[in-house]
Amino acid sequence: MAQFEEVSQKSAVHPKPVGLVLQYGTAGFRTNSKQLDHVMFRMGLLATLRSKKTKATIGVMVTASHNPEEDNGVKLVDPMGEMVTPAWEVYATQLANAEQEELLTALKDVIEREAISMAQEASVFVGKDTRPSSDSLSQAVLDGVHALGGHNYGLVTTPQLHYMVCCQNTQGRYGEATVKGYYRKLSQAFIQLTKNVPNRTDDQKALLVDGANGIGALKVCEMETYLKNELQLSLFNDGSSGKLNHLCGADYVKVQQRAPKGVEMTAGERCCSYDGDADRIVYYYSGSAGRFHLLDGDKIATLISTYLKELLTQAGLDLQIAVVQTAYANGSSTQYLEDTMKVIVRCTKTGVKHLHHAAQEFDIGVYFEANGHGTVLFSKAAEEKIQKLAQDSNTNDERRRAALLLQNTVNLINQTVGDAISDMLLIEAVLAIRGMTVQQWDAIYTDLPNRQLKVKVADRRVIDTTDAERRTVSPAGLQEAIDSRVKKYRRARSFVRPSGTEDVVRVYAEADTQLAWQCTASLEDLMKNPLIS
Ligand code: G16
């Protein structure tokens, strides 16, 4: 077949280093960009097959998100804008690791197992972030996609690519499959939500944004005119000089619990940081004594779910709302959500794909990782009920107002994946509607002091976990060793897990005092123990 000959020829231009083994991890393949050319080419091939199989547009995003600038990565996006289905993650790993001469066999194996008709047309959307390596690596993806209908979107945020894939596959029902269409839909919803808020001052409209020197900075600038001054952004780390994610960005701010470099904030000002591909966001401010206050994904989930619950009550809509978190969620947030707000809380493994899946089980599923990655999902039935009520002229004013707010809230949210820009607009709208300052938001509950570390070990894969990564099952004896350290601290909780995006083990601890720091330090030592290394 001519197609296979072409694959053979082109793959020779993107050769696989002999013996290199990579794994499709938490968010696709991630490693130093120099090791990824062949993987990109092969993911172009696989995306084309996935498109033929689903008879829908598939997305490929070239990004390593929060990782250092030298790294890069690639992940596939399924037809509704969600992460690719797990069975195809397995194919991705097989294809990426097939030695050069085995590639055609591996490819044919997928075609056979999935009974793919090669005559079927394919359509693939390719996007990339601003890393220096992203140009050539996205070209390698396009070489794989070849002439089978690929559409190159060039520079986009990860959530914009997910959004456009979904728009394309719903024939525009979710929105127009263009970046401009995305700006129009979100900004209209934001303006609708905030237009009736009385006396919003310029101070209330002001927000400091750390763009992590990445794609989010470029895109939020493009969007600003659509917002018609309803939000006044001061952008820092816009990529004009600094290095991507270096001393800035959502991951740095969350893990270091300090302000990013380059952001000039005065006491009480609202600030937020995106990560390198703008699918995460965290907020923060400086208190009067100069103390740094972080509002992470848990605080965002609490703010949004409180707002939605209130609107549901006002609208008289009986819809079940749940919050999905991971092991990193601060114990105080879980306690507040369960005991005070009385919402259902679920805990899943790290990785948006796991949270997204769990959130789909509810009428309204709010999911956020503590690192600021998250969104809200509305079931089809929930959306219909909201829409029906918003259009019902016989209902009373309070119910109708709440339903209209809910309807615009649905339009503001990018339901395909966590989205820093969409989340930022939602948070700004909620604060405006509820007349809350960032300090009032922060005071909803008090975080337990906590700390996160990365520890380099010889082979992180020796650690296996269970119970949504809250406990280890191997190596033998590790969990007991963790337990004996943790029990020295009050209200303490801790876990270790291998990262799926970096070659490190992540260590997390929280306790009712800053002794959480000691606890993580003792676990750091433990990781250097012969059990692990
Ligand atoms: C990705 C995933 C997130 C995950 C993060 C860290 O984020 O999408 O769900 O929390 O990696 O994962 P790990 O701890 O396994 O390295 P991003 O923003 O880097 O794409």
Residues whose N, C-alpha, C, O or C-beta is under 5 A from the ligand:
A	BS01	G16	T26 A27 A64 S65 H66 R280 T350 G351 V352 E369 P498 S499 G500 T501 E502
